[in-house]
Amino acid sequence: MMQYMLMIHEDESVYAGPEGEKLLAETLAAHMALGEALVAAGVSYSGERLKPASTATTIRWNMGEHQIHDGAFSESHEELGGFYIIDVANLDEALQWAKRIPIPKGALEIRPVWPMSGPDA
């Protein structure tokens, strides 16, 4: 088995206003349903929703010096909104689960987790 991190990059502005609140409720319900489907399929997973990018703090390093900045690292309109870590057989299986993640507007990055110990460390 292999762990994959599924990083949800989304445009937070789609959740603004009354229509956005409705969309957020629908999206969160779809995430709950996905969690139930993962459990039903016997897939080990974890995941969390992140607070808005405006609450983030970023530290940037340059040749040993660092600066602390308010806000997220990304300079795009799509911010890291949440993530899943799933334990599946291979990338194809990770892709099948990733396609089921509800993202009204944005992208999903799928990346293998590099284990801290064991034969693949």
C-alpha positions as CSV (number, residue, x, y, z in Angstrom):
1,M,0.0,0.0,0.0
2,M,1.1,3.6,-0.6
3,Q,-0.1,6.8,0.9
4,Y,-1.1,9.7,-1.4
5,M,-1.9,13.3,-0.3
6,L,-4.8,14.8,-2.2
7,M,-4.5,18.6,-1.9
8,I,-7.6,20.6,-2.7
9,H,-6.7,24.0,-4.3
10,E,-9.9,26.0,-4.7
11,D,-11.2,29.5,-5.4
12,E,-12.6,30.5,-2.0
13,S,-14.7,33.3,-3.6
14,V,-17.2,30.8,-4.9
15,Y,-18.5,30.4,-1.3
16,A,-19.4,34.1,-0.9
17,G,-22.9,35.4,-0.5
18,P,-26.2,33.4,-0.1
19,E,-25.6,31.2,-3.2
20,G,-22.0,30.5,-2.0
21,E,-23.3,29.5,1.5
22,K,-25.6,27.0,-0.2
23,L,-22.8,25.7,-2.4
24,L,-20.5,25.4,0.7
25,A,-23.2,23.3,2.5
26,E,-23.6,21.0,-0.5
27,T,-19.8,20.7,-0.9
28,L,-19.3,19.8,2.8
29,A,-22.1,17.2,2.6
30,A,-20.4,15.7,-0.4
31,H,-17.1,15.5,1.5
32,M,-18.9,13.7,4.4
33,A,-20.4,11.2,1.9
34,L,-16.9,10.7,0.4
35,G,-15.5,9.9,3.9
36,E,-18.3,7.4,4.4
37,A,-17.5,5.8,1.0
38,L,-13.8,5.5,1.9
39,V,-14.6,3.8,5.1
40,A,-17.1,1.5,3.4
41,A,-14.4,0.5,0.9
42,G,-11.9,-0.2,3.7
43,V,-9.6,2.7,2.7
44,S,-7.5,4.1,5.5
45,Y,-7.6,7.9,5.3
46,S,-7.4,11.2,7.1
47,G,-8.3,14.7,6.0
48,E,-9.2,18.1,7.1
49,R,-10.8,21.3,5.9
50,L,-8.5,24.4,6.3
51,K,-9.5,27.8,7.4
52,P,-9.5,30.6,4.7
53,A,-6.1,31.6,3.2
54,S,-6.5,35.0,4.9
55,T,-5.8,33.3,8.3
56,A,-2.5,31.8,7.1
57,T,1.0,32.8,8.0
58,T,3.9,32.1,5.7
59,I,7.7,31.9,6.5
60,R,10.0,32.5,3.5
61,W,13.6,31.4,3.7
62,N,16.4,32.9,1.6
63,M,20.0,31.7,2.2
64,G,19.4,31.1,5.9
65,E,17.4,34.3,6.5
66,H,13.7,34.1,7.0
67,Q,10.8,36.6,6.9
68,I,7.3,36.0,8.2
69,H,4.3,37.2,6.1
70,D,0.6,37.2,6.8
71,G,-1.3,35.2,4.2
72,A,-0.9,32.0,2.2
73,F,2.2,31.0,0.3
74,S,0.3,30.9,-3.1
75,E,-0.1,34.0,-5.1
76,S,-2.9,32.6,-7.2
77,H,-6.6,32.8,-6.8
78,E,-6.7,29.1,-5.8
79,E,-5.8,28.4,-2.2
80,L,-5.1,25.2,-0.4
81,G,-8.6,24.6,1.1
82,G,-8.1,21.1,2.5
83,F,-6.6,17.7,2.0
84,Y,-7.0,14.0,2.3
85,I,-4.3,11.4,2.9
86,I,-5.3,8.0,1.6
87,D,-3.6,4.6,1.8
88,V,-4.2,2.8,-1.5
89,A,-2.5,0.2,-3.8
90,N,-1.3,2.6,-6.5
91,L,-1.7,5.9,-8.3
92,D,-4.6,4.6,-10.4
93,E,-6.6,3.9,-7.3
94,A,-5.7,7.3,-5.8
95,L,-6.9,8.9,-9.0
96,Q,-10.2,7.1,-8.8
97,W,-10.8,8.4,-5.3
98,A,-9.5,11.9,-6.2
99,K,-12.1,12.3,-9.0
100,R,-14.8,11.9,-6.4
101,I,-13.6,14.9,-4.3
102,P,-16.1,17.8,-4.7
103,I,-14.4,21.0,-5.8
104,P,-16.7,23.6,-7.3
105,K,-13.9,25.6,-8.8
106,G,-10.2,24.7,-8.6
107,A,-7.8,21.9,-8.9
108,L,-6.6,18.8,-7.0
109,E,-2.9,17.9,-6.6
110,I,-2.1,14.2,-6.0
111,R,1.3,13.5,-4.5
112,P,2.8,10.3,-3.0
113,V,3.8,10.6,0.6
114,W,7.5,10.0,1.2
115,P,7.7,7.7,4.3
116,M,9.9,8.8,7.2
117,S,11.0,5.2,7.8
118,G,11.0,1.8,6.1
119,P,12.4,0.6,2.8
120,D,11.1,3.6,0.8
121,A,12.5,6.2,3.2
